[in-house]
């Protein structure tokens, strides 16, 4: 029971079933002006059932909005870096390239596989980008230097560098 001077809204039990059965919800509200008990102001409402979207519908919506499915990174990250459809498609391709044996060997040789490494010699990140290469390939949208950028971003810039120049920028092969 809620007292007369309470300003809280009291909610009763709410039951929702989205498995195809009839949806029934029961909620009790009070603004605090009058006491509530379980029998006063109760109402049972039977709204129409809402069907959950199918996997195919979710896939179609994601592709329509972002250009790829599944997303290569979180929606929060997409928003933070203002990634468009083209960039997301490139990130998907970059992820595939980064998982090849050759890219793994280069990462291991260049940085020991660490994406956060700053060796102090003017080269940064897993692929040991110098600042000029990093910025000229679009890395500035993620961070000033590669070691400060997330993993997907370093893989993305590696992919763009690879598409422009092949494996030649990396001494380790």
N, C-alpha and C positions, 0 to 999 in steps of 0.2 A: 504494500500500500504506500502511495506517495502522499505526503502531507499537502495542505492547502497552499503554503507559501513556496513550494518547490517550483523551479522554472524548467526542470528537466522534462524531456519527452520520454515516456515509458513505452517500450515496444514489447508486444507479446511475442509468442512463438511464431515463427514464420517457417513454413515447410514448402520447399519447392522440389519438384520432380521433373527432370528434363529427359526422362528415358522413354517418353511416349505415353505415359499415364497422364491422367487429368491433373492439372496443376491446381493446387489449392493453397491459398495463403490466408493466414489469420493474424491480424495485427490490431493491437489496442493502443490508442494514442491519448495523451493527456497533456494539456498545457500547464497544468499545475493549479488551475483554478478550482478544480473539484477532485476529491479523492477517487481513486480507481480501485475497483476490485475486478475479479476475473469475469464477472457476469455482466457488468455494465459496459456499454459502448463496444462490445465485441462484435466483430463482423467477419463473416466468412465470404471470401471473394474467390471466384473461379475464373481467372483470366484465361485467355486462349494459350495453348501450349506453343512455345517458341522452339522450332526445330533448330538444332545445332547445325552449322554449315558442314558440308561434307569435306573430305580431304581434297577432292578435286576442285571444289569451290574456293577453298583457302589457297590452293596452289594458283588458281587463275587470278584471284585478287592480288596475290603477292607479285606475280609476274606483271600484271597490269600496272601496279604502282611502282615497283622497283626494278623490273626487267629481268629478275632472276628468282629462282626458287630451288632449294632453300637459300635463305640469306647467308652470305659469307661472314657476316658480323651482326652485332645487335642493332636494333633500330635506334637506340640511344647513340651509338657510335656513328651511324649513318647520319643522324641529325647533327651531331657535334662537328663532324668534318664536312658536312654539306655534300655528301656523296650522291652523285646522279646515277642514272641507269648505266651509262658508259663506264664509269669508274667501277661500279659494282660488278659488271661483266668482266672487266679487266682483273678485278680482285679474285674472282672465281678462277680465272685462267692462271693467275699468279700463284694461287694456292696449289693448283695442280702441278705447276712447274717447280714450286718450292719443295714438293714431296718427291721429286725425281732423285735418283741416286746421284746424278752429277751435281745438282744444286746442294744436296746434303753434304757431299764431299767438299765443295767450295766453302760452305758455311763452316764446316769442321776445321778446314785448313786455315781459313782467313781469321776466324774469331773463336775457335774452339766450340762453335755452335751457340755462343751467347749473343743474344739480340741487344743486350744492354752495354756491351763492352765499349770502352773508350780507351784505346791503347796509348794515347798521348802522342801519337806520331802524325796526327792530322786526318786519320781515318776512323770512321765510327760505325758501330752496329755490326750485325751478323755478316754482312757482305762487304764490310770495310769500305764504305763510300767516303770519298772526300767531300768537303762541303759543296764545292762547285758542281760535282756530278749529282749530288743529292738534290740540290736546288734546281738545277737545269732540267731534271726529269720530273719535277713536280712535288718533291718531298717537302717543300716549304709549307704545304697545306697541312701537314701532319706535325712537324716539329722543325726547329732550326737545324738540328743535326740528327743523323739516323739513330744514334743510340738512345735518343729521347722519344723516338716514335714507337708506336705499337708494332707488334710482330707482323700483322697483316699489312701495315703500311710499308715496312721494309721489303716484304715479299712483293708488294705491288710495284715499288720503285725498281726492284731488281728485275721484274718482268718487263717494265718499260725500257730499262737499260738493255736487257737482253734482246728485245725486239728491235732496238735501234742499232746495236753493235755486236750482237752475238755474245759468246763467252769470252771474247778477247780482253775486256777490262779486268778480268780476274786472273791473277798470276797462277793461283792454285787451280789445277784442273785434274 
